[in-house]
Amino acid sequence: MNNILKKFRRLGYSLVPTPIHKLENLSKFFGANIYCKRDDMTGFAFGGNKTRKLDYLIAEAISQKADTLVCVGANQSNFCRIASAFGAASGLNVELVLGGKKPAVNTGNLMLDYLFGAKIKHVDSEEWDVWENEAIKLSEELRKKGKKVYWMPIGGSTTTGALGYVECMSEIMDFSRKNKIHFDGIVHPTGSGGTQSGLVVGKKLFGYDGKIIGMAVTKNTRQLTEEVITLSRETAHMLDTEIEDNTVIVDDNYIGKGYGAHTRSAEDAIKLFARKEGILLDYVYSGKAASGMLDYVRKKHFPKHSNILFVHTGGNIELFK
Ligand SMILES: Cc1ncc(COP(=O)(O)O)c(C=O)c1O
């Protein structure tokens, strides 16, 4: 772990550092140098970007003597799946507020939430604010019953959660140093903004001079840029540094009709990754981000001979829903 992060408690359930390797076949196919940071392989409860955040979040919950975690997300939330597993392994009760129609059959992440022993409340709405208000209400009810609640917003995107991606950025810099490979661009999906905020703060702390491009999968460029700037600034403050607004790059061109809506270009990217590299992406997050990255390569947005790093944030349980 990087020394800068040592003052923060961390559980250590994630299997990190995750590997970085070149995607040889896709690189040949596109005439580019495309690498992948395998955060789909963080291990715990099928892995993904959320284990890094939860290592810090649940350590904080335990230090606050919480006995109950309250989490919120969509029915197929990757965050809620992994939070349920962290709760199970740490002896904490987990209460989930899941938004969207209650499905007739529990599949994918939802099936796993039950397997990990989480208690689930469904909220029949597509509005994130409605879900979060329900979770805040539930937290209050549980507190009145004497529970010590640690509540987390959508995606665990708080300053504490973002520390997980400061750490990821330090791993990327270590890799670059050891292998003498400089990444001109880092591309990843951005949803609730915690992943990007952590990377942006890490960029500042560790002196990364390339671009970090968040492919938006939830909200538009303006909204997400504002949210990432705010969270990056707050996270930077905890680490005694500052963030300039122009370091945050969000692109919403690959979101299609919105969060969770399938796009043709994500389907193509999913097939390309599967058939050329044997790597599984998903339709909601990594598939859309990969489609954006491949489009940038096709359109030569990166200079010739650039090294591009795709951060695979996981989420492939969604393929089984
Ligand atoms: C698989 C996957 N990738 C990317 C993201 C986006 O990360 P963030 O919410 O930190 O922006 C999520 C968030 O839910 C996710 O589940």
The ligand as an ORCA input file, in Angstrom:
! r2SCAN-3c Opt
* xyz 0 1
  C     -18.944     -2.875    -12.625
  C     -18.931     -1.427    -12.342
  N     -18.102     -0.634    -13.032
  C     -18.062      0.691    -12.833
  C     -18.876      1.300    -11.909
  C     -18.798      2.779    -11.752
  O     -18.059      3.110    -10.627
  P     -18.402      4.437     -9.829
  O     -19.786      4.252     -9.305
  O     -17.386      4.497     -8.768
  O     -18.337      5.554    -10.787
  C     -19.764      0.511    -11.147
  C     -20.664      1.163    -10.168
  O     -21.656      0.685     -9.769
  C     -19.779     -0.880    -11.362
  O     -20.609     -1.686    -10.674
*
